Amino acid sequence: MTPLLDLRVGPDLSAFLDRLERDLAAQTGGGSDFLSRLSRYVFDGAGKRLRPALVFLAAGFGDADARETMETALAVEMIHISTLVHDDLVDEALLRRAKPTVGVRFGEGAAVLLGDHVYARAFQRLAALGRPALLSAFADATADMCEGEIGQYEKRHTFDLSEGEYLEFLRKKTASLMSAAAWAGGFLAGLPPGKLETLRTFGDRIGVAFQIVDDVLDVAGDESVVGKTLRTDLRNGKMTLPLIRFARTLSETDRSAFRDSLRTQDEGLNGWIARLLDSGVVADCRAAAADLAREAQESLETLPDIPCRGLLLAVAHRLSGRNG
C-alpha cells in the first residue's frame, strides 16, 4: 500500500485494500495467454488505489453490502487503469508506476485494445450488480473523463488558456471518477440525496486538488519518486496551472519568448523551467490544491463523526502535500 493511503488508524481499510489487491491480481483477462500477460502487467498492485478507498470509506456511512462494495471498488479501479493505459499513449509516456508503459512494453496496438478490454470488464462487473443508478453514474463519469481529455487535447498550445477552462478540464478528466466513486459508496450505504451530494462534492474537490498536484509534479517532480514519465505536459503543449500562473508573471516580451519556446521545444526551454521553479509558482499552485483539500474536508461536516469520516479527512489532507 502506498503512503498516501497507508492509514493504519483504519485497519478495516487496510484489509479491504489488501483484498482488492488479491482480487485485481486474479483478473487475468481470460482468453489468450497474451491477454493474461497484459492484464497481469497492469493489475500488479503498484497503484495508490485511491478511488476504491473512496468507495469503501463512503460505504462506511451506512449498511452497505460487502460484496457490492468490493465489486464496485474493483470496477472503479479498472476504469481508472484503463484510462491510464490510453493516456500514456496520448502523452507518449515511457514510464508508469516505475516500469515501462503498456505501449512501450507490448506495443501501441496492444495498449489500445487492452484499455478497451479493461473498460468493458469494469462495466460488466457494474452491470452484474443489477443497480442501474451505479451503471449510469460511472457511464456519465467515463463520458466526462473522455470529454475532459479531448478538450485539453484540442487546446494544446493555447497559451492564453484561462484558469477557468483549465479547472473545467480537471473536473471532467480526473475529478469526475473520484466524485462518482465517493457517491457510489454512499449510494450502496443507502444515504439520502443530500448526503450523496456531499460525498460527490468531496470527490470533486479532492479530484481537482489531486490533478493540480500531478500537474505541479510534471514540472517540478522527481521521476524516480513519482514513478512515471514527467514533463509530458510540456512536450505535448498542455497549459497547466503552473504554466498559466508563471506566464502571468512575465513581461509581454518574455511571455512571447516563453510561448515560442514551449511551441518549438527549443534548447532554451530548460532555462524557462528553471525560472518557473524559482518564481514561487510551485508553492502557489500547491497552496491552491491545499485550499481545495480544505474545501473537501469542510464539505464533510454534515456527515456523522465516525471513523470513515476521519479517514476521508486524512486522505484530503495528504493529497495536497504528496510528492509522488
C-alpha positions in Angstrom: 0.0 0.0 0.0 1.3 3.5 -0.8 2.0 6.1 1.9 -0.9 8.2 0.6 -3.4 5.6 1.8 -1.4 3.9 4.5 -3.7 5.0 7.2 -3.1 2.4 9.9 -5.7 4.1 12.2 -8.2 2.3 9.9 -7.4 -1.4 9.9 -10.7 -2.1 8.0 -9.4 0.0 5.1 -6.1 -1.8 5.1 -7.8 -5.2 5.0 -10.2 -4.0 2.3 -7.3 -2.8 0.0 -5.4 -6.0 0.6 -8.4 -8.0 -0.5 -8.7 -5.6 -3.5 -5.1 -6.3 -4.5 -5.7 -10.1 -4.4 -8.9 -9.7 -6.5 -7.2 -7.5 -9.0 -4.2 -9.9 -9.3 -6.7 -12.6 -10.1 -8.1 -10.6 -13.1 -6.1 -12.4 -15.8 -8.5 -11.4 -18.6 -9.3 -14.9 -19.8 -8.9 -15.9 -23.4 -5.3 -16.0 -24.7 -2.1 -16.2 -22.9 -1.1 -12.8 -24.3 -4.3 -11.2 -22.8 -3.4 -12.7 -19.5 0.1 -11.3 -19.6 -1.3 -7.9 -20.5 -3.8 -8.0 -17.7 -1.3 -9.1 -15.1 1.0 -6.3 -16.2 -1.5 -3.5 -15.3 -3.0 -5.2 -12.2 0.2 -5.7 -10.4 -0.6 -3.7 -7.3 1.6 -0.6 -7.8 -1.3 2.0 -7.8 -2.5 4.2 -5.0 -6.0 2.7 -5.0 -7.4 6.0 -4.0 -10.7 5.5 -5.9 -11.5 2.1 -4.4 -10.7 3.6 -1.0 -13.3 6.3 -1.6 -15.9 3.7 -2.4 -15.2 1.8 0.8 -15.0 4.8 3.1 -18.2 6.4 1.8 -19.9 3.0 2.1 -19.0 3.1 5.8 -21.6 5.8 6.5 -24.4 3.1 6.2 -25.0 -0.6 6.0 -23.6 -1.4 2.5 -23.3 -4.9 1.3 -19.7 -6.1 1.4 -19.8 -7.9 -1.9 -21.4 -5.0 -3.8 -18.8 -2.6 -2.2 -15.9 -4.7 -3.4 -17.3 -5.2 -6.9 -17.9 -1.5 -7.3 -14.4 -0.7 -6.0 -12.9 -3.2 -8.4 -14.8 -1.7 -11.3 -13.8 1.8 -10.3 -10.1 0.9 -10.2 -10.4 -1.0 -13.6 -11.9 2.1 -15.2 -9.1 4.2 -13.8 -6.4 1.7 -15.0 -7.9 1.6 -18.5 -7.7 5.4 -18.7 -4.0 5.4 -17.7 -3.2 2.9 -20.4 -4.9 5.1 -23.0 -3.5 8.4 -21.5 0.1 7.1 -21.7 -0.4 6.5 -25.4 -1.7 10.0 -26.0 1.1 11.5 -23.9 3.8 9.3 -25.4 4.9 8.4 -21.9 7.6 5.9 -21.3 7.1 5.1 -17.6 4.0 4.4 -15.5 4.3 3.1 -11.9 8.0 2.9 -12.2 8.0 0.5 -15.2 7.6 0.8 -19.0 4.1 1.8 -20.1 2.0 -0.9 -21.8 2.6 0.8 -25.2 6.4 0.7 -24.7 6.4 -2.9 -23.4 3.9 -4.5 -25.7 3.2 -2.1 -28.5 0.7 0.7 -29.1 -1.9 -1.6 -30.6 -1.9 -3.8 -27.6 -2.3 -0.8 -25.3 -5.4 0.5 -27.2 -7.0 -2.9 -27.1 -6.1 -3.7 -23.5 -7.6 -0.3 -22.4 -10.8 -1.1 -24.2 -10.9 -4.6 -22.7 -10.4 -3.4 -19.2 -13.2 -0.8 -19.6 -15.5 -3.4 -20.9 -14.7 -5.8 -18.0 -15.3 -3.0 -15.5 -18.8 -2.3 -16.8 -19.6 -6.0 -16.9 -19.0 -6.0 -13.2 -21.2 -3.0 -12.6 -24.0 -4.4 -14.8 -23.9 -7.7 -12.9 -24.8 -5.9 -9.7 -28.2 -5.0 -11.1 -28.0 -1.4 -9.9 -28.9 0.9 -12.9 -28.0 4.0 -10.9 -24.5 2.8 -10.4 -24.1 1.9 -14.1 -25.4 5.3 -15.1 -23.1 7.2 -12.7 -20.0 5.5 -14.0 -21.1 5.8 -17.6 -21.5 9.5 -17.0 -18.2 9.8 -15.3 -16.4 7.9 -18.1 -18.0 10.2 -20.7 -16.9 13.3 -18.7 -13.3 11.9 -18.5 -13.2 11.5 -22.2 -14.6 14.9 -22.8 -12.1 16.5 -20.5 -9.2 14.7 -22.1 -10.4 15.6 -25.6 -11.0 19.3 -24.6 -7.4 19.5 -23.2 -6.1 17.8 -26.3 -7.9 20.3 -28.5 -6.5 23.2 -26.5 -2.9 22.2 -26.8 -0.5 25.1 -27.4 -3.3 27.5 -26.4 -1.0 29.9 -24.5 -3.8 32.1 -23.2 -5.9 29.3 -21.7 -7.8 30.6 -18.7 -7.7 29.1 -15.2 -11.4 28.5 -15.5 -11.0 26.4 -18.7 -8.1 24.5 -17.1 -10.1 23.7 -13.9 -13.1 22.5 -16.0 -10.8 20.1 -17.8 -9.6 18.8 -14.4 -13.2 18.4 -13.1 -14.0 16.2 -16.1 -10.9 14.2 -16.7 -9.9 13.5 -13.1 -12.5 14.7 -10.5 -15.5 13.0 -12.2 -14.4 9.5 -11.4 -13.4 10.3 -7.8 -16.7 12.1 -7.4 -18.6 9.1 -8.8 -16.6 6.7 -6.5 -17.5 8.6 -3.3 -21.1 8.9 -4.5 -21.3 5.2 -5.2 -20.1 4.2 -1.7 -22.8 6.4 -0.2 -25.4 5.1 -2.6 -24.6 1.5 -1.6 -24.8 2.7 2.1 -28.4 3.9 1.4 -27.7 7.6 2.1 -30.3 10.2 1.2 -29.8 12.5 -1.8 -28.4 15.4 0.3 -25.7 13.3 1.8 -24.9 11.8 -1.6 -24.3 15.2 -3.0 -22.0 16.0 0.0 -19.9 12.9 -1.0 -20.0 13.9 -4.6 -18.7 17.4 -3.7 -15.9 15.9 -1.6 -14.8 13.7 -4.5 -14.9 16.7 -6.9 -12.7 18.9 -4.7 -10.1 16.2 -3.9 -10.1 15.2 -7.6 -9.2 18.7 -8.7 -6.6 19.1 -5.9 -5.1 15.8 -6.9 -4.7 16.8 -10.5 -3.2 20.2 -9.7 -0.5 18.4 -7.6 0.0 16.0 -10.5 0.5 19.0 -12.9 2.9 20.5 -10.4 4.9 17.3 -10.2 5.0 17.1 -14.0 7.1 20.3 -13.9 8.9 20.0 -10.5 8.8 16.4 -9.5 11.5 13.7 -9.4 10.8 10.9 -11.8 12.3 8.3 -9.6 9.9 9.3 -6.8 6.8 9.9 -8.9 7.3 6.7 -10.9 6.2 8.0 -14.3 7.4 10.0 -17.2 7.5 13.7 -16.3 7.2 16.9 -18.4 4.8 15.2 -20.8 2.5 18.3 -20.4 5.3 20.5 -21.6 6.1 18.2 -24.5 2.5 18.0 -25.5 1.7 21.7 -25.2 -0.7 21.4 -22.3 -1.1 24.6 -20.4 -1.4 23.5 -16.8 -1.8 25.7 -13.7 2.0 26.2 -13.1 2.5 27.3 -16.7 -0.6 29.5 -16.7 0.4 31.3 -13.5 4.1 31.6 -14.5 3.2 33.2 -17.8 1.2 35.8 -15.9 4.3 36.9 -14.1 6.2 37.7 -17.3 6.5 40.8 -19.4 5.0 40.8 -22.8 8.4 40.2 -24.4 9.2 37.3 -22.1 5.7 35.9 -22.5 6.2 35.8 -26.2 9.6 34.2 -25.9 8.3 31.6 -23.4 5.4 30.8 -25.7 7.7 30.3 -28.6 10.0 28.0 -26.6 7.0 25.9 -25.5 5.8 25.5 -29.1 9.2 24.7 -30.6 10.6 22.8 -27.6 13.9 24.6 -28.2 17.1 24.4 -26.1 16.0 27.4 -24.1 13.1 25.6 -22.5 15.1 24.3 -19.6 16.0 27.8 -18.7 12.4 28.8 -18.6 11.6 25.9 -16.4 14.4 26.9 -14.1 12.9 30.4 -13.9 9.5 28.9 -13.2 10.9 26.8 -10.3 12.5 29.9 -8.8 9.4 32.1 -9.3 7.3 30.8 -6.3 4.6 29.5 -8.7 5.1 25.9 -7.5 4.3 26.9 -3.9 1.4 29.0 -5.1 -0.1 26.1 -7.0 0.3 23.7 -4.1 -1.5 26.3 -1.9 -4.4 26.2 -4.4 -4.5 22.5 -4.1 -4.4 22.7 -0.3 -7.4 25.2 -0.4 -9.4 22.7 -2.4 -8.5 19.9 0.0 -9.8 22.1 2.9 -13.0 22.7 1.0 -13.3 18.9 0.6 -12.8 18.5 4.4 -15.3 21.2 5.2 -17.9 19.6 2.9 -17.9 16.5 5.2 -19.1 18.5 8.3 -22.7 17.4 7.8 -21.8 13.7 7.9 -21.6 11.7 11.1 -18.3 11.9 13.0 -17.4 8.3 12.7 -14.0 6.6 11.7 -14.7 6.6 8.0 -15.1 10.4 8.0 -11.8 10.8 9.9 -10.1 8.7 7.2 -11.7 10.7 4.4 -10.4 13.9 6.1 -6.9 12.4 6.3 -7.0 11.4 2.6 -7.9 15.0 1.7 -5.1 16.3 3.9 -2.4 14.1 2.4 -3.4 14.7 -1.2 -2.2 18.3 -1.5 1.2 17.6 0.1 2.2 14.5 -1.8 5.4 14.2 -3.9 4.5 11.1 -5.8 
